[in-house]
Amino acid sequence: MPITVLNRTHAKLDRTRLRRVAAAAMQAEGCLRRGELNIVIGDDAWIQELNETYKGVRRPTDVLAFPQDAFPKAEDPILGDVAISLETAARQAATLGHPAAQELEILLVHGILHLTGWRDDTPPRRRRMMARTQEILAQTPGATRP
């Protein structure tokens, strides 16, 4: 169950905590045993390039998820990749009034949920996905609390 964290920024990140949060989310979604996950933290310019290349949207975003398969199963060797903009996460955290580390964890779990088939393309789905994100974080030892 390798979880890799790649930091493309100059910011100091707690990779151990990010791996712990990722493992908790993967376990909660039933894909921890053999699932492989790559987490990449970058800046707005980098994620904008990804967003434009893969989604056709020419602006930065907070998180992108690239699943290996549409609906991974526990026996699949690779879950996928989660790309997060640290700059956007920091702005969102300031707007929402919580630490940037907490926003980073929220976005990480959100990305993992996308990798496991969750969708947030309607308001009801978005609410269910956010509730699931909060539920996973509340049950994760070492996750940042408000």
Buried (B, 14 or more C-beta within 10 A) or exposed (E): BEBEBEBBEEEEBBBEBBBBBBBBBBBBBEBBEBBBBBBBBBBBEBBBEBBEEEEEEEEBBBBBBBBBEEEBEEEBEBBBBBBBBBBBBBBBBEEEEBBBBBBBBBBBBBBBBBBBEBEBEEEEEEEBBBEBBEEBBEEBEEBBEE
